[in-house]
Each structure stands twice: as structure tokens, then as C-alpha cells.
Amino acid sequence: MLVNVSSDTQLLDSGAAPTGFTNDAPFKKKGRKKDPAGSALMALGIFGSLLCLGAAALAFVSL
């Protein structure tokens, strides 16, 4: 069974934007926001980890 396809359906299937189409409200790009508290906590965590590793190293060296 053949189906008669109109010209309107063929245009919809092409997926092309209409001529003169502009996007009036483009989506904003998400940028990374700076988090000073998070950065300070990360630095404190790294410093604590290094301090812990240093203390463990000194404990084994002094035996």
C-alpha cells in the first residue's frame, strides 16, 4: 500500500530551519563559578594530608 506524501511533509522531514530564522533568546553558557570557601577547604585538606604523611615518615625514620 502506497501512501501519498504531501510537499509539507517532505519539508518537515528535511530538518532545515526556515530562511531568516534567528534565535532571539540564546541559552546562556554555564561558566564555572569560583568558590573561595571550597578552594580553601581543598587547600587545607591537601596540607593536612601532606602533614600526616610527613609525620608518618618521621615516625618510621626515628625507630
N, C-alpha and C positions, 0 to 999 in steps of 0.2 A: 504494500500500500504506500503510495507516494503522498507526501504532504506538500502543499503549496506554500512556499516560504515567501513572505512579502519583502519588499525592499527595506522596510523599517526594521525588521528582524535582522536582516543582514548588516545593517548599520550598527545595531546593538552588539552583534557578535564580534565586530571588528575591534572594539575596546578603545578606539581612538577618542580623544577629547574633542569636543566641538571647537570649531575655529573661533578665535578670540576669547577663549576661556582663560580666566585668571583666578587665582585663589586670593580672595580678599582677606582672609584671616589665616595666615600660615601658622602651623604649630610652632611653638617655642621650643628651642633645643634645650634639653636639660644639661646644665653645666654642673660641675662638681662644686659644691659649696664648701668653703673652708670651715673646719670645725676646730677652733683653738683648744677647747677642752679635751676633745678626743686626741688631738696631737700631743698634748701634754701628758695625758694618761698613757699613750703609747710609748712616749719617750721615758716616762717613769718606769713602765714595765720592762723595757729593754735595759735600762740602767739597773734595775733590781735583779734581773736575770744575770747580767754580767757580774754584778757584785756577789751573787750567790755562787756562780761558777768560780770566781776568784777565791772566795772563802773556802770552797771545797778543795780547790787546788792547793791552797796554803795548808789545809788540814792534812792532806796526804804527803806534802813535802816535809812537814815538820815531824812526821813519825819517824 
